[in-house]
Amino acid sequence: QVHLVESGGGLVQAGGSLRLSCAASGSTFNINAMGWYRQAPGKQRELVAAITSGGSIKYADSVKGRFTISRDNAKNTVYLQMNSLKPEDTAVYYCNAEIGLYLKYDYWGQGTQVTVSS
C-alpha cells in the first residue's frame, strides 16, 4: 500500500553530481525511516544512506563527505545529493521506506540506474 518512485539517475562523468529523489505515496502515515540502497553487478545490495523520522542519519563509509541525504516529511520525499561521484558509485539505486508502528514493513522503489564514467 506504499508506492515509491525514484528519479534523477543517469550517466555522469567522474567528479560530477546527481540528485536522486524518491516520492512515497499511499499509506505513508507511519514512515519510520527512508533511505537509499544500491546494488552493483556481482555485489550485494548495500545501504548508502538512511534518515529516520527523528532526523538521525547514517551513511556508508564509502560515501561520507560526498553524499547527503535529506527528507521533506510534508512531501514524503527523500533526496540523495551525490557529489564527487566515482566510477565505483555505479549501481542501481533503490529507495527504501520502513513503515509501521508494531509490525514493520519495508517498501522498495523500482530502482534507478546511476552510471559514473571515468
Secondary structure, 3 states (H helix, E strand, C coil): CEEEEEECCEEEECCCCEEEEEEEEECCCCEEEEEEEEECCCCCCEEEEEEECCCCEEECHHHCCCEEEEEECCCCEEEEEECCCCHHHCEEEEEEEEECCCCCEEEECCCEEEEEEC
